[in-house]
Amino acid sequence: MNSPLTILLRVSRSFTPTLKRNFGIVLDIDGVLLRGRDLLPRTRDAIAQITHNGKFTIPTVFLTNGTNSMRAEKAQRLSEYLDLTVLPSQVVMAHSPLRMFVDLHDKHVLVVGQGPVKQIARTLGFKKVTSVDDLREMFPFLDCGDFSRRKTDFSKYVKPAFDPLQAIILLGEPVRWEGALQIISDVLLTNGDPGSLSYKRGTLPFPHLPIIACNVDLVWMAEKPLPLPRFGHGMFLHCLETIFEKQTGKELHYWAVLGKPTEMSYLHAAHCIQNQALDRGMDGPKCIYVVGDNPESDILGAKLFDRYLRHGGLGRFDHVDLDTFEDEVRPASLKIRRSIRRCVAVLVETGVYAEGCRLNGNIQPVSKLASELSPREQEALRCPDFVERDLFSALRMILSRERWIPPYSHSLSH
């Protein structure tokens, strides 16, 4: 007969935390950590479970569809919010994978969005960058929807020296949609030379200039007092697609679509997780957990990436050869698929989910490829593996599931 001490030892051993941290965590920001400019309740207590002395003990990446700042700036803001050190290498933004598009880095590109778009593009590797505002200044007659901007005397206009644009990078929605939509359409119709006065209707080059779109969210949640969702970049892209089709009778095509829910951003996040593990002398993570508040973005993306991992890249939902870009960022012996085997989706009941927002969705090519699946398969891609109250509960569940609870962690009895 076993003594009480023997039974106690067996029980304690069965719950002994493992010393191997062979997992990583990917966190959404808006709706999971923050609502607008405010921290959500228990956020700092949640992060305390995976940090010690201001540093992360678990490989952790912050994945956001934001595009109006650079990684270093976003990392600094997160550090201030969380009162600890968040490194730029821990932040993956919707535009972060643009570093991999080396074939476009030497080409003349039009960059669209808000914030320091030209600086962001140069940081990502693009050497010759023009913004919508640049085109508006060089060719003032293009953006004349505003009557006050209309030029009546074109005889005095002198066309500036201008090398034709060779690609379009859509970082995010601009401030003045009507003017930006007009100018982008002009760039497409003139094959990159919007100042050309010799354009003839019906001479559209096809295929058109390469376009890469970052962040396909249709809507986003504003500050706390406002319950209504705001239009996002995905809505702007829908407008651009419709305008192009009405003008040309042809469908707008994207070279690539970046940001959640496409696999490219999750592949980039997994790459960052692996690098953190290697820097800490840890084994390569076998599993990553994605924590988000949006079934149509965070959860769908996590499930797509899990499908990619399990099926060897056969379930990709964009036109980018993920293997090619993976080779660019790490040796073949350290392929993502050979280390990370699963991606687990964790939905938190905050942010978009808490507001009951069901307006979000995806633009093509994601939605077109997803439509090839059966209704049951499509629904399964939006079903999380776990649902938790908030970030604190989600991280507590993850650590418990992995049986890794450090002795210096804060109490988990909140």
Summary of the structure (lengths in Angstrom):
residues: 414
radius of gyration: 23.7
end to end distance: 38.0
largest distance: 104.2
contacts: 1337
relative contact order: 0.15
helix: 40%
strand: 15%
